Amino acid sequence: MVGGSSDDITRDTVEVLQHAGLMARSQSGSRPPITTCGFQFLLLDRQSQVWYFILQYLATVEARGMSLLECLTFVFQLSFLTLGKDYSSEGMTESQLLFMQHLRQFGMAYQRKRSSKRYYPTKLAIGLVSGVRSQARSPQKPGFVVLETNYRVMAYTDSQLQIAILALFCQLQYRFPNVVVGTITRESVHQALMNGITAEQVLLQD
């Protein structure tokens, strides 16, 4: 969603984000603003983000007329499938078929077209359960941020997400291919604290 237009986000996705309190409800058709909880969400690791989002979605399925048990069962089945292998949707219940369409919107399942009878689990779905354990065992990735003694920050990345996270507590000044330069200022730290970001979370952004 970072770096994209509001047209890229489906209504179902926005509804889950608003239900979770990550985005506020907009007025007069304006783009929904991110909340304090939303800023906290951005600083979570990807696995935690996916789990939190799915749990918030599952809290809404019964209001959508879907079976919570069937959807939860499918989530666990999906997480143990093989990446790159296609599977048949024959035999799925109505709740699971609708759930599949929502998972397509969330990037957790792929179908060549909406009416396709075959689907592929994505990397996000595969790691939903097993990835929690493997991620805990994996060594920490080397940092991509260099902080100088004058509080200037150099981030070696071209990721829109990483740049957006840096902008939460850093005043960005220059942007080049694969590197972004900014400064941590009194104002940027104050704004981060106002958004509910703690000093510890800023320090953990390596």
Salt bridges, closest charged atoms under 4 A:
ASP12 OD1 - ARG64 NH1 3.09
ASP12 OD2 - HIS102 NE2 3.48
GLU15 OE2 - ARG11 NE 3.88
GLU15 OE1 - ARG64 NH2 3.84
ASP86 OD2 - ARG118 NE 2.94
GLU148 OE1 - ARG152 NE 3.15
